[in-house]
Structure formats: structure tokens, C-alpha cells
């Protein structure tokens, strides 16, 4: 995989400042940002779509799975009619803000009897 994708994923994991994975986008990631299936963070759907068509579709280790799932969801007609929406809905998930993610990882307190 592309070393830049790996470095962005490492930074997203909490090892440094987070920024969008689109080349030339220097925006800091908002708390509610987007993640590709491979873990690469993006600041917006527009940045992801532009990066996908420029380089990410070649660098992403999940690209083949994303393309196969897109084809299974709608076929060629859907790709032509609503390709970007289909790409976004297939490849991206919303990242949890750090505080919410930390709270979700904690086990609930034992119930008092």
C-alpha cells in the first residue's frame, strides 16, 4: 500500500495530528470525519471522491472489495446515474469523536443489586 495512506492511518490511530488523506488537502479533521474501509481519514465526501479518482482507488487495500460491492449494489446503470453517492455509501463510515469512542469502548458499570 501507499506509505502516505499508512502514515495517515497511523496518525488517525492517535499517533499524531490528524489531517485529511486527500493529497494537497491540509485541513485538520473535524471531530465527525469520514473513514474509508482501509482506515484512511477524510475531511469530507468531496475530498474522498476526488482522492478516490486521483489516487486512492489505486492505493487502497480495500479497493477491489469496494468496487465489487458497488457493482453488486446497482450494476452499471446505477454507477452511471449516481456513482459518487454509491461510492460514498459503500466505502465510507463516519468516525466517532474521540470522547464518544472512548466511552463506547468502556464496559458498562456493574448493576447494583
C-alpha positions, -999 to 999 in steps of 0.1 A, spaced: 0 0 0 10 36 -4 31 48 25 11 80 27 -21 60 33 -3 40 61 10 72 77 -24 88 77 -40 57 92 -13 57 119 -20 93 127 -57 86 128 -50 59 154 -38 86 177 -1 87 170 -1 123 158 -20 152 144 -48 141 120 -53 156 86 -73 146 55 -59 118 34 -66 136 1 -33 148 -14 -29 186 -12 -57 189 14 -42 203 46 -74 206 66 -74 192 101 -100 166 105 -132 176 122 -144 155 152 -170 139 129 -149 129 99 -151 101 75 -131 69 72 -125 47 42 -127 10 48 -89 9 48 -89 34 77 -77 64 58 -94 95 72 -111 122 50 -125 156 60 -155 154 36 -172 133 10 -159 157 -17 -123 151 -6 -128 113 -6 -144 112 -41 -116 134 -55 -89 113 -39 -106 81 -50 -105 91 -86 -70 106 -84 -50 80 -64 -69 63 -36 -86 37 -58 -51 25 -68 -36 27 -32 -64 15 -11 -61 -22 0 -99 -24 1 -104 -10 -34 -113 -43 -50 -139 -51 -23 -154 -16 -26 -157 -19 -64 -172 -53 -61 -198 -42 -36 -206 -11 -57 -213 -34 -87 -234 -58 -66 -255 -29 -52 -265 -14 -85 -247 -25 -116 -236 -3 -145 -268 17 -147 -266 28 -110 -229 36 -114 -236 60 -143 -266 76 -126 -253 80 -91 -217 69 -90 -204 93 -64 -233 86 -39 -229 49 -44 -191 51 -39 -195 72 -7 -222 49 8 -202 18 0 -167 29 11 -171 54 39 -182 53 75 -185 82 100 -158 83 126 -168 86 162 -154 117 180 -126 106 203 -146 111 236 -176 91 223 -153 63 210 -135 61 244 -169 59 262 -181 32 238 -150 11 245 -155 12 282 -175 -16 298 -207 -5 315 -206 -4 353 -219 -35 371 -256 -31 381 -262 -26 418 -285 -52 434 
